[in-house]
Amino acid sequence: MAGKILVLDDEENYAVMLKDLLCDHNYQVDVATRPERALSQIEEIPYDLIISDYKMPVMDGSDFLKKARELYPNL
């Protein structure tokens, strides 16, 4: 069974494009366009992988991934 992936990108069109590509390869993919929403999602859903944009307003991808790893060190 393919893994569960969260795609985080503040530009929705890029996030949806990546989601469609990954879904074509049988991955289960959710999309978030705001880092704070993505943090809420990872508290609710066990993801195997997060793909994050780096340059985003409010919180960049590096800061987001640090917070995500604090919640789930094995992510």
N, CA, C and O atoms as a GROMACS GRO file, in nm:
protein
  300
    1MET      N    1   0.084  -0.118   0.000
    1MET     CA    2   0.000   0.000   0.000
    1MET      C    3   0.089   0.124   0.000
    1MET      O    4   0.188   0.131   0.073
    2ALA      N    5   0.054   0.221  -0.081
    2ALA     CA    6   0.130   0.345  -0.091
    2ALA      C    7   0.113   0.428   0.036
    2ALA      O    8   0.012   0.418   0.105
    3GLY      N    9   0.213   0.509   0.065
    3GLY     CA   10   0.213   0.590   0.185
    3GLY      C   11   0.122   0.710   0.178
    3GLY      O   12   0.072   0.748   0.072
    4LYS      N   13   0.103   0.770   0.294
    4LYS     CA   14   0.020   0.890   0.309
    4LYS      C   15   0.113   1.011   0.311
    4LYS      O   16   0.205   1.018   0.392
    5ILE      N   17   0.089   1.106   0.220
    5ILE     CA   18   0.176   1.222   0.202
    5ILE      C   19   0.097   1.350   0.223
    5ILE      O   20  -0.018   1.362   0.181
    6LEU      N   21   0.162   1.447   0.289
    6LEU     CA   22   0.107   1.581   0.302
    6LEU      C   23   0.193   1.675   0.218
    6LEU      O   24   0.315   1.680   0.236
    7VAL      N   25   0.130   1.748   0.128
    7VAL     CA   26   0.198   1.847   0.046
    7VAL      C   27   0.161   1.985   0.100
    7VAL      O   28   0.043   2.020   0.109
    8LEU      N   29   0.263   2.062   0.135
    8LEU     CA   30   0.243   2.198   0.186
    8LEU      C   31   0.305   2.297   0.088
    8LEU      O   32   0.426   2.295   0.065
    9ASP      N   33   0.222   2.382   0.032
    9ASP     CA   34   0.269   2.488  -0.056
    9ASP      C   35   0.171   2.603  -0.048
    9ASP      O   36   0.050   2.581  -0.059
   10ASP      N   37   0.219   2.724  -0.030
   10ASP     CA   38   0.129   2.839  -0.018
   10ASP      C   39   0.064   2.874  -0.152
   10ASP      O   40  -0.033   2.949  -0.156
   11GLU      N   41   0.117   2.820  -0.261
   11GLU     CA   42   0.055   2.840  -0.392
   11GLU      C   43  -0.024   2.714  -0.425
   11GLU      O   44   0.032   2.610  -0.460
   12GLU      N   45  -0.155   2.726  -0.413
   12GLU     CA   46  -0.243   2.610  -0.425
   12GLU      C   47  -0.226   2.536  -0.558
   12GLU      O   48  -0.233   2.413  -0.561
   13ASN      N   49  -0.206   2.608  -0.666
   13ASN     CA   50  -0.194   2.541  -0.796
   13ASN      C   51  -0.075   2.446  -0.800
   13ASN      O   52  -0.083   2.339  -0.860
   14TYR      N   53   0.037   2.483  -0.736
   14TYR     CA   54   0.153   2.393  -0.731
   14TYR      C   55   0.124   2.272  -0.642
   14TYR      O   56   0.161   2.160  -0.675
   15ALA      N   57   0.058   2.295  -0.531
   15ALA     CA   58   0.025   2.186  -0.440
   15ALA      C   59  -0.067   2.085  -0.507
   15ALA      O   60  -0.048   1.964  -0.495
   16VAL      N   61  -0.167   2.134  -0.578
   16VAL     CA   62  -0.261   2.045  -0.646
   16VAL      C   63  -0.193   1.971  -0.761
   16VAL      O   64  -0.221   1.853  -0.784
   17MET      N   65  -0.104   2.038  -0.832
   17MET     CA   66  -0.031   1.973  -0.940
   17MET      C   67   0.052   1.856  -0.885
   17MET      O   68   0.053   1.747  -0.944
   18LEU      N   69   0.122   1.878  -0.774
   18LEU     CA   70   0.202   1.771  -0.714
   18LEU      C   71   0.112   1.661  -0.659
   18LEU      O   72   0.145   1.543  -0.671
   19LYS      N   73   0.001   1.699  -0.600
   19LYS     CA   74  -0.094   1.599  -0.550
   19LYS      C   75  -0.141   1.510  -0.664
   19LYS      O   76  -0.142   1.387  -0.650
   20ASP      N   77  -0.180   1.568  -0.776
   20ASP     CA   78  -0.227   1.490  -0.891
   20ASP      C   79  -0.120   1.394  -0.940
   20ASP      O   80  -0.150   1.278  -0.971
   21LEU      N   81   0.003   1.441  -0.948
   21LEU     CA   82   0.113   1.356  -0.992
   21LEU      C   83   0.133   1.237  -0.897
   21LEU      O   84   0.148   1.123  -0.941
   22LEU      N   85   0.133   1.265  -0.767
   22LEU     CA   86   0.152   1.158  -0.670
   22LEU      C   87   0.034   1.062  -0.666
   22LEU      O   88   0.052   0.941  -0.651
   23CYS      N   89  -0.087   1.114  -0.681
   23CYS     CA   90  -0.206   1.027  -0.684
   23CYS      C   91  -0.202   0.935  -0.805
   23CYS      O   92  -0.251   0.822  -0.798
   24ASP      N   93  -0.146   0.981  -0.915
   24ASP     CA   94  -0.131   0.896  -1.034
   24ASP      C   95  -0.041   0.776  -1.006
   24ASP      O   96  -0.047   0.675  -1.076
   25HIS      N   97   0.041   0.787  -0.901
   25HIS     CA   98   0.131   0.677  -0.862
   25HIS      C   99   0.080   0.608  -0.736
   25HIS      O  100   0.156   0.544  -0.663
   26ASN      N  101  -0.049   0.621  -0.712
   26ASN     CA  102  -0.120   0.551  -0.605
   26ASN      C  103  -0.087   0.594  -0.463
   26ASN      O  104  -0.108   0.517  -0.368
   27TYR      N  105  -0.034   0.715  -0.446
   27TYR     CA  106  -0.014   0.766  -0.311
   27TYR      C  107  -0.141   0.834  -0.263
   27TYR      O  108  -0.219   0.886  -0.343
   28GLN      N  109  -0.161   0.831  -0.132
   28GLN     CA  110  -0.272   0.905  -0.072
   28GLN      C  111  -0.215   1.041  -0.033
   28GLN      O  112  -0.120   1.049   0.044
   29VAL      N  113  -0.273   1.148  -0.086
   29VAL     CA  114  -0.215   1.280  -0.070
   29VAL      C  115  -0.317   1.381  -0.019
   29VAL      O  116  -0.429   1.389  -0.070
   30ASP      N  117  -0.277   1.456   0.082
   30ASP     CA  118  -0.354   1.570   0.129
   30ASP      C  119  -0.273   1.695   0.100
   30ASP      O  120  -0.150   1.690   0.087
   31VAL      N  121  -0.342   1.808   0.090
   31VAL     CA  122  -0.278   1.936   0.057
   31VAL      C  123  -0.310   2.037   0.166
   31VAL      O  124  -0.421   2.042   0.219
   32ALA      N  125  -0.209   2.118   0.200
   32ALA     CA  126  -0.229   2.233   0.288
   32ALA      C  127  -0.163   2.353   0.222
   32ALA      O  128  -0.059   2.340   0.158
   33THR      N  129  -0.223   2.469   0.238
   33THR     CA  130  -0.166   2.591   0.180
   33THR      C  131  -0.115   2.687   0.287
   33THR      O  132  -0.062   2.794   0.255
   34ARG      N  133  -0.132   2.650   0.413
   34ARG     CA  134  -0.082   2.732   0.524
   34ARG      C  135  -0.010   2.641   0.623
   34ARG      O  136  -0.063   2.536   0.658
   35PRO      N  137   0.108   2.678   0.669
   35PRO     CA  138   0.183   2.593   0.762
   35PRO      C  139   0.106   2.563   0.891
   35PRO      O  140   0.113   2.451   0.942
   36GLU      N  141   0.034   2.661   0.944
   36GLU     CA  142  -0.040   2.635   1.068
   36GLU      C  143  -0.150   2.530   1.046
   36GLU      O  144  -0.179   2.452   1.136
   37ARG      N  145  -0.210   2.529   0.929
   37ARG     CA  146  -0.310   2.427   0.898
   37ARG      C  147  -0.243   2.291   0.882
   37ARG      O  148  -0.297   2.190   0.926
   38ALA      N  149  -0.126   2.289   0.820
   38ALA     CA  150  -0.053   2.164   0.804
   38ALA      C  151  -0.016   2.104   0.940
   38ALA      O  152  -0.021   1.983   0.958
   39LEU      N  153   0.022   2.189   1.035
   39LEU     CA  154   0.054   2.139   1.170
   39LEU      C  155  -0.068   2.076   1.234
   39LEU      O  156  -0.057   1.974   1.302
   40SER      N  157  -0.185   2.135   1.214
   40SER     CA  158  -0.309   2.077   1.267
   40SER      C  159  -0.336   1.942   1.202
   40SER      O  160  -0.379   1.847   1.268
   41GLN      N  161  -0.312   1.934   1.071
   41GLN     CA  162  -0.337   1.810   0.999
   41GLN      C  163  -0.247   1.698   1.049
   41GLN      O  164  -0.292   1.584   1.064
   42ILE      N  165  -0.119   1.727   1.074
   42ILE     CA  166  -0.031   1.618   1.117
   42ILE      C  167  -0.061   1.573   1.259
   42ILE      O  168  -0.022   1.463   1.299
   43GLU      N  169  -0.131   1.655   1.336
   43GLU     CA  170  -0.176   1.612   1.469
   43GLU      C  171  -0.293   1.515   1.458
   43GLU      O  172  -0.314   1.433   1.547
   44GLU      N  173  -0.369   1.524   1.348
   44GLU     CA  174  -0.488   1.442   1.329
   44GLU      C  175  -0.462   1.316   1.246
   44GLU      O  176  -0.527   1.214   1.265
   45ILE      N  177  -0.368   1.324   1.154
   45ILE     CA  178  -0.347   1.218   1.056
   45ILE      C  179  -0.201   1.174   1.058
   45ILE      O  180  -0.112   1.259   1.053
   46PRO      N  181  -0.175   1.044   1.066
   46PRO     CA  182  -0.036   0.997   1.063
   46PRO      C  183   0.018   0.993   0.919
   46PRO      O  184  -0.020   0.907   0.840
   47TYR      N  185   0.105   1.086   0.887
   47TYR     CA  186   0.165   1.092   0.753
   47TYR      C  187   0.298   1.018   0.751
   47TYR      O  188   0.370   1.013   0.851
   48ASP      N  189   0.330   0.962   0.636
   48ASP     CA  190   0.458   0.896   0.616
   48ASP      C  191   0.562   0.994   0.564
   48ASP      O  192   0.682   0.974   0.583
   49LEU      N  193   0.516   1.100   0.498
   49LEU     CA  194   0.606   1.194   0.435
   49LEU      C  195   0.538   1.330   0.424
   49LEU      O  196   0.418   1.339   0.400
   50ILE      N  197   0.618   1.436   0.442
   50ILE     CA  198   0.570   1.572   0.417
   50ILE      C  199   0.661   1.634   0.311
   50ILE      O  200   0.784   1.628   0.322
   51ILE      N  201   0.600   1.691   0.210
   51ILE     CA  202   0.673   1.766   0.109
   51ILE      C  203   0.632   1.912   0.127
   51ILE      O  204   0.515   1.947   0.116
   52SER      N  205   0.731   1.996   0.156
   52SER     CA  206   0.701   2.135   0.189
   52SER      C  207   0.774   2.232   0.099
   52SER      O  208   0.891   2.213   0.065
   53ASP      N  209   0.704   2.337   0.062
   53ASP     CA  210   0.764   2.453  -0.002
   53ASP      C  211   0.858   2.517   0.100
   53ASP      O  212   0.837   2.503   0.220
   54TYR      N  213   0.960   2.586   0.052
   54TYR     CA  214   1.052   2.651   0.145
   54TYR      C  215   1.012   2.796   0.171
   54TYR      O  216   1.003   2.839   0.287
   55LYS      N  217   0.987   2.871   0.066
   55LYS     CA  218   0.955   3.014   0.081
   55LYS      C  219   0.805   3.032   0.094
   55LYS      O  220   0.730   3.021  -0.004
   56MET      N  221   0.762   3.061   0.216
   56MET     CA  222   0.620   3.087   0.243
   56MET      C  223   0.611   3.203   0.340
   56MET      O  224   0.702   3.224   0.420
   57PRO      N  225   0.502   3.280   0.333
   57PRO     CA  226   0.485   3.387   0.431
   57PRO      C  227   0.455   3.328   0.570
   57PRO      O  228   0.411   3.214   0.580
   58VAL      N  229   0.479   3.403   0.671
   58VAL     CA  230   0.454   3.369   0.811
   58VAL      C  231   0.557   3.270   0.865
   58VAL      O  232   0.625   3.300   0.964
   59MET      N  233   0.571   3.153   0.804
   59MET     CA  234   0.662   3.050   0.851
   59MET      C  235   0.724   2.983   0.728
   59MET      O  236   0.652   2.934   0.641
   60ASP      N  237   0.858   2.980   0.721
   60ASP     CA  238   0.919   2.916   0.604
   60ASP      C  239   0.920   2.763   0.623
   60ASP      O  240   0.892   2.712   0.731
   61GLY      N  241   0.953   2.695   0.517
   61GLY     CA  242   0.950   2.549   0.519
   61GLY      C  243   1.041   2.487   0.622
   61GLY      O  244   1.007   2.385   0.681
   62SER      N  245   1.156   2.546   0.644
   62SER     CA  246   1.251   2.495   0.742
   62SER      C  247   1.193   2.502   0.883
   62SER      O  248   1.201   2.406   0.959
   63ASP      N  249   1.134   2.616   0.918
   63ASP     CA  250   1.071   2.631   1.051
   63ASP      C  251   0.953   2.536   1.066
   63ASP      O  252   0.933   2.477   1.172
   64PHE      N  253   0.875   2.521   0.959
   64PHE     CA  254   0.762   2.428   0.964
   64PHE      C  255   0.810   2.286   0.991
   64PHE      O  256   0.756   2.217   1.077
   65LEU      N  257   0.912   2.243   0.918
   65LEU     CA  258   0.959   2.105   0.933
   65LEU      C  259   1.021   2.082   1.071
   65LEU      O  260   1.011   1.971   1.124
   66LYS      N  261   1.085   2.184   1.129
   66LYS     CA  262   1.136   2.171   1.266
   66LYS      C  263   1.021   2.146   1.363
   66LYS      O  264   1.030   2.059   1.450
   67LYS      N  265   0.914   2.223   1.348
   67LYS     CA  266   0.797   2.205   1.436
   67LYS      C  267   0.732   2.069   1.414
   67LYS      O  268   0.690   2.004   1.510
   68ALA      N  269   0.724   2.027   1.289
   68ALA     CA  270   0.666   1.896   1.259
   68ALA      C  271   0.748   1.784   1.321
   68ALA      O  272   0.692   1.688   1.374
   69ARG      N  273   0.881   1.795   1.315
   69ARG     CA  274   0.970   1.693   1.374
   69ARG      C  275   0.961   1.692   1.526
   69ARG      O  276   0.980   1.588   1.589
   70GLU      N  277   0.931   1.808   1.587
   70GLU     CA  278   0.910   1.811   1.732
   70GLU      C  279   0.788   1.727   1.770
   70GLU      O  280   0.788   1.656   1.870
   71LEU      N  281   0.684   1.736   1.687
   71LEU     CA  282   0.561   1.658   1.713
   71LEU      C  283   0.582   1.511   1.682
   71LEU      O  284   0.537   1.424   1.757
   72TYR      N  285   0.651   1.482   1.571
   72TYR     CA  286   0.671   1.346   1.523
   72TYR      C  287   0.816   1.326   1.482
   72TYR      O  288   0.849   1.344   1.364
   73PRO      N  289   0.903   1.290   1.577
   73PRO     CA  290   1.046   1.280   1.548
   73PRO      C  291   1.081   1.182   1.436
   73PRO      O  292   1.185   1.198   1.372
   74ASN      N  293   0.999   1.083   1.412
   74ASN     CA  294   1.031   0.983   1.309
   74ASN      C  295   0.974   1.018   1.172
   74ASN      O  296   0.989   0.940   1.078
   75LEU      N  297   0.910   1.131   1.161
   75LEU     CA  298   0.848   1.171   1.035
   75LEU      C  299   0.954   1.205   0.933
   75LEU      O  300   0.921   1.241   0.820
   0.00000   0.00000   0.00000
